C-alpha cells in the first residue's frame, strides 16, 4: 500500500483495469501528507510511520489535513483523476461514498480522548467541502447517500471503536446501493472498450543534458510537454544518485558540485492516455582527474 502510494501506481494502472464500479472513499484524507523538496508527496499513513519514517526531516514538509495547502494538493489530485477517467470514458462508473465521521457510538458513547468533538466536527466540515468540489464534476446520482443514523460508531467493529467504523446496517446499505445502481443493469463495457479507438500518440523526442556551473540540467523535448507527466533518474558512472518523481515539469535541475564521472539521465514519460515510455539523455563527462607523469594513482 505504501509503495503504491509513493509511486502513484493507480494512475499508471488505470488504463488497463476492467471494472463496473470505481468506489471513492475520502475517510483516509484524515492523514497528513509529506512533501519532499522536489515536490513529490505521499500519505503519512500509520503503516508508513510505523516503519520509522520521519515526515518532517531531510527538508521534507508535513502538510496537515484540513489545511489550505492540503486542500490545494488534494484538489490538484482530484482534477488529475477526473481528467484520466474522462479520457478513458469511465467517469460515469465512479461512485462516491458520501460518509461523515460519527458523533456517537451505538450505545450513546463518545470517541474521546482519541477523537474529541472538535476534531470530528473539523473533519466533517472538510469532508463536506471535498464532496461539494467533487459534485462540480460528477452528478449527485453517482453519490452513495446515507441516513445519519447509519453513520453511528459500532462498539463491536473488528478494527475497534472509531468515528469511521460504523454499525453493520451502514455496510448493508452501501452494498445494496451498489447492487441496485441502474448503470449495472445496462451491461457496462470494460474500460478498454470505452477508450476511443483513435488515440493521440505522444512521444519523447529527445532529452538534452547540459552542465551549468555546479548543476546538471535535463530538458525533455516532447510533443506533449504541456500535458504529460515526467520523472527523472540521474546516473553517475552507471549508479543512480537522484530521483525526481512524476510531475508536469519537463525539466530537472540537480546539483552535483564537482563530483567527477560520466553522467546520464533517464526520463520516464507518462502520456495523457496512460501509456508510459522512457528515453536516455546524451552522456556528459565531467571533472576528469588529471595526473602528472609518474604520479601514483590511488586504487579505489
HELIX and SHEET records of a PDB file:
HELIX    1   1 UNK A    2  UNK A    7  1                                   6    
HELIX    2   2 UNK A    9  UNK A   13  1                                   5    
HELIX    3   3 UNK A   14  UNK A   16  5                                   3    
HELIX    4   4 UNK A   27  UNK A   30  5                                   4    
HELIX    5   5 UNK A   46  UNK A   49  1                                   4    
HELIX    6   6 UNK A   68  UNK A   88  1                                  21    
HELIX    7   7 UNK A   91  UNK A   93  5                                   3    
HELIX    8   8 UNK A  117  UNK A  135  1                                  19    
HELIX    9   9 UNK A  140  UNK A  142  5                                   3    
HELIX   10  10 UNK A  148  UNK A  150  5                                   3    
HELIX   11  11 UNK A  168  UNK A  179  1                                  12    
HELIX   12  12 UNK A  182  UNK A  185  1                                   4    
HELIX   13  13 UNK A  191  UNK A  194  1                                   4    
SHEET    1   A 3 UNK A  22  UNK A  24  0                                        
SHEET    2   A 3 UNK A  94  UNK A  97  1                                        
SHEET    3   A 3 UNK A 143  UNK A 144  1                                        
SHEET    1   B 3 UNK A  41  UNK A  43  0                                        
SHEET    2   B 3 UNK A  33  UNK A  35 -1                                        
SHEET    3   B 3 UNK A  61  UNK A  63 -1                                        
SHEET    1   C 3 UNK A 204  UNK A 212  0                                        
SHEET    2   C 3 UNK A 215  UNK A 222 -1                                        
SHEET    3   C 3 UNK A 251  UNK A 255 -1                                        
SHEET    1   D 4 UNK A 239  UNK A 247  0                                        
SHEET    2   D 4 UNK A 229  UNK A 236 -1                                        
SHEET    3   D 4 UNK A 261  UNK A 270 -1                                        
SHEET    4   D 4 UNK A 276  UNK A 280 -1                                        
SHEET    1   E 4 UNK A 239  UNK A 247  0                                        
SHEET    2   E 4 UNK A 229  UNK A 236 -1                                        
SHEET    3   E 4 UNK A 261  UNK A 270 -1                                        
SHEET    4   E 4 UNK A 284  UNK A 286 -1                                        
END                                                                             
